[in-house]
Amino acid sequence: MLKIIVAMDQERGIGFNNQLPWSIKEDLKEFKRLTLGHGVIMGRKTMDSIGKALPGRQNYVVTHQSSLPYEHINIVHDINKFFCDKQFSEDLVYVIGGASLYKMALNYVDELIISEVKGTYTCDTFFPSFNEEDFTLNSVVEFSEFTQKRYGRKFK
Ligand SMILES: NC(=O)c1ccc[n+]([C@@H]2O[C@H](COP(=O)([O-])OP(=O)(O)OC[C@H]3O[C@@H](n4cnc5c(N)ncnc54)[C@H](OP(=O)(O)O)[C@@H]3O)[C@@H](O)[C@H]2O)c1
């Protein structure tokens, strides 16, 4: 099973200069709580931004390069094959960004977990728009600096 997890601001901004535009401890805590023990797949730029494999999770990194200077990662070259394999698998893999990965994953994921960060920030990377009719808003939880919304796919 595949799920997207993302934090975006009121204008769908998700990144600036290959970093998160904000520092929100509670959101990072939620990210850890949800992803721990599962797989995470990310683009190579997001890997560069994080700087090391996330502990306690199976880390997959998508790249055209044959190797990357990180330990404890699994390199993925064929992202469509990866998504096809994981889509109906019992393993849960979170798509953790960035924009290029989110765009490719939208057709495959069962759930979107979106932290809507309050306010707007200077951003150069944005979460792609998606067809809200394909998803049902299943839960809304308020945190002090963001609202967590969970959307489930209606059908595949
Ligand atoms: N707010 C959030 O929740 C959140 C989450 C994650 C990331 N971000 C932000 O998003 C930004 C990065 O996003 P991004 O879209 O620029 O980069 P990205 O998706 O993290 O990485 C892009 C890279 O992934 C690889 N890639 C993409 N498609 C591929 C394909 N079809 N086959 C093989 N490799 C492929 C390429 O790596 P190679 O160049 O090595 O071939 C490409 O340069 C940063 O600012 C980061 O902080 C925000």
Ligand as a Chemical Component Dictionary entry (heavy atoms), coordinates in Angstrom:
data_LIG
# 
_chem_comp.id                   LIG 
_chem_comp.type                 NON-POLYMER 
_chem_comp.pdbx_formal_charge   0 
_chem_comp.three_letter_code    LIG 
# 
loop_
_chem_comp_atom.comp_id 
_chem_comp_atom.atom_id 
_chem_comp_atom.alt_atom_id 
_chem_comp_atom.type_symbol 
_chem_comp_atom.charge 
_chem_comp_atom.model_Cartn_x 
_chem_comp_atom.model_Cartn_y 
_chem_comp_atom.model_Cartn_z 
_chem_comp_atom.pdbx_ordinal 
LIG N1  N1  N 0  7.019  19.905 2.706   1  
LIG C1  C1  C 0  7.218  18.606 2.546   2  
LIG O1  O1  O 0  6.457  17.772 3.076   3  
LIG C2  C2  C 0  8.383  18.138 1.721   4  
LIG C3  C3  C 0  8.674  16.776 1.627   5  
LIG C4  C4  C 0  9.763  16.375 0.844   6  
LIG C5  C5  C 0  10.509 17.332 0.156   7  
LIG N2  N2  N 1  10.202 18.634 0.269   8  
LIG C6  C6  C 0  10.956 19.644 -0.464  9  
LIG O2  O2  O 0  10.829 19.384 -1.858  10 
LIG C7  C7  C 0  12.003 19.877 -2.520  11 
LIG C8  C8  C 0  12.593 18.777 -3.384  12 
LIG O3  O3  O 0  11.630 18.367 -4.343  13 
LIG P1  P1  P 0  12.012 18.185 -5.898  14 
LIG O4  O4  O 0  10.751 17.868 -6.635  15 
LIG O5  O5  O -1 12.837 19.367 -6.326  16 
LIG O6  O6  O 0  13.009 16.947 -5.890  17 
LIG P2  P2  P 0  12.810 15.397 -5.470  18 
LIG O7  O7  O 0  11.507 14.873 -5.995  19 
LIG O8  O8  O 0  13.102 15.210 -4.038  20 
LIG O9  O9  O 0  14.036 14.722 -6.269  21 
LIG C9  C9  C 0  14.141 14.867 -7.672  22 
LIG C10 C10 C 0  15.148 13.840 -8.161  23 
LIG O10 O10 O 0  14.577 12.524 -8.073  24 
LIG C11 C11 C 0  15.072 11.728 -9.133  25 
LIG N3  N3  N 0  13.961 11.358 -10.013 26 
LIG C12 C12 C 0  12.769 11.999 -10.199 27 
LIG N4  N4  N 0  12.016 11.329 -11.089 28 
LIG C13 C13 C 0  12.747 10.238 -11.486 29 
LIG C14 C14 C 0  12.501 9.172  -12.385 30 
LIG N5  N5  N 0  11.349 9.072  -13.090 31 
LIG N6  N6  N 0  13.458 8.229  -12.545 32 
LIG C15 C15 C 0  14.632 8.308  -11.838 33 
LIG N7  N7  N 0  14.920 9.302  -10.968 34 
LIG C16 C16 C 0  13.969 10.258 -10.799 35 
LIG C17 C17 C 0  16.080 12.584 -9.904  36 
LIG O11 O11 O 0  17.324 12.354 -9.250  37 
LIG P3  P3  P 0  18.742 12.424 -10.028 38 
LIG O12 O12 O 0  18.915 13.864 -10.396 39 
LIG O13 O13 O 0  19.736 11.937 -9.015  40 
LIG O14 O14 O 0  18.630 11.498 -11.227 41 
LIG C18 C18 C 0  15.566 13.990 -9.626  42 
LIG O15 O15 O 0  16.553 14.989 -9.793  43 
LIG C19 C19 C 0  12.931 20.342 -1.417  44 
LIG O16 O16 O 0  12.779 21.742 -1.235  45 
LIG C20 C20 C 0  12.433 19.619 -0.185  46 
LIG O17 O17 O 0  12.755 20.295 1.019   47 
LIG C21 C21 C 0  9.154  19.061 1.035   48 
# 
loop_
_chem_comp_bond.comp_id 
_chem_comp_bond.atom_id_1 
_chem_comp_bond.atom_id_2 
_chem_comp_bond.value_order 
_chem_comp_bond.pdbx_ordinal 
LIG N1  C1  SING 1  
LIG C1  O1  DOUB 2  
LIG C1  C2  SING 3  
LIG C2  C3  SING 4  
LIG C2  C21 DOUB 5  
LIG C3  C4  DOUB 6  
LIG C4  C5  SING 7  
LIG C5  N2  DOUB 8  
LIG N2  C6  SING 9  
LIG N2  C21 SING 10 
LIG C6  O2  SING 11 
LIG C6  C20 SING 12 
LIG O2  C7  SING 13 
LIG C7  C8  SING 14 
LIG C7  C19 SING 15 
LIG C8  O3  SING 16 
LIG O3  P1  SING 17 
LIG P1  O4  DOUB 18 
LIG P1  O5  SING 19 
LIG P1  O6  SING 20 
LIG O6  P2  SING 21 
LIG P2  O7  DOUB 22 
LIG P2  O8  SING 23 
LIG P2  O9  SING 24 
LIG O9  C9  SING 25 
LIG C9  C10 SING 26 
LIG C10 O10 SING 27 
LIG C10 C18 SING 28 
LIG O10 C11 SING 29 
LIG C11 N3  SING 30 
LIG C11 C17 SING 31 
LIG N3  C12 SING 32 
LIG N3  C16 SING 33 
LIG C12 N4  DOUB 34 
LIG N4  C13 SING 35 
LIG C13 C14 SING 36 
LIG C13 C16 DOUB 37 
LIG C14 N5  SING 38 
LIG C14 N6  DOUB 39 
LIG N6  C15 SING 40 
LIG C15 N7  DOUB 41 
LIG N7  C16 SING 42 
LIG C17 O11 SING 43 
LIG C17 C18 SING 44 
LIG O11 P3  SING 45 
LIG P3  O12 DOUB 46 
LIG P3  O13 SING 47 
LIG P3  O14 SING 48 
LIG C18 O15 SING 49 
LIG C19 O16 SING 50 
LIG C19 C20 SING 51 
LIG C20 O17 SING 52 
# 
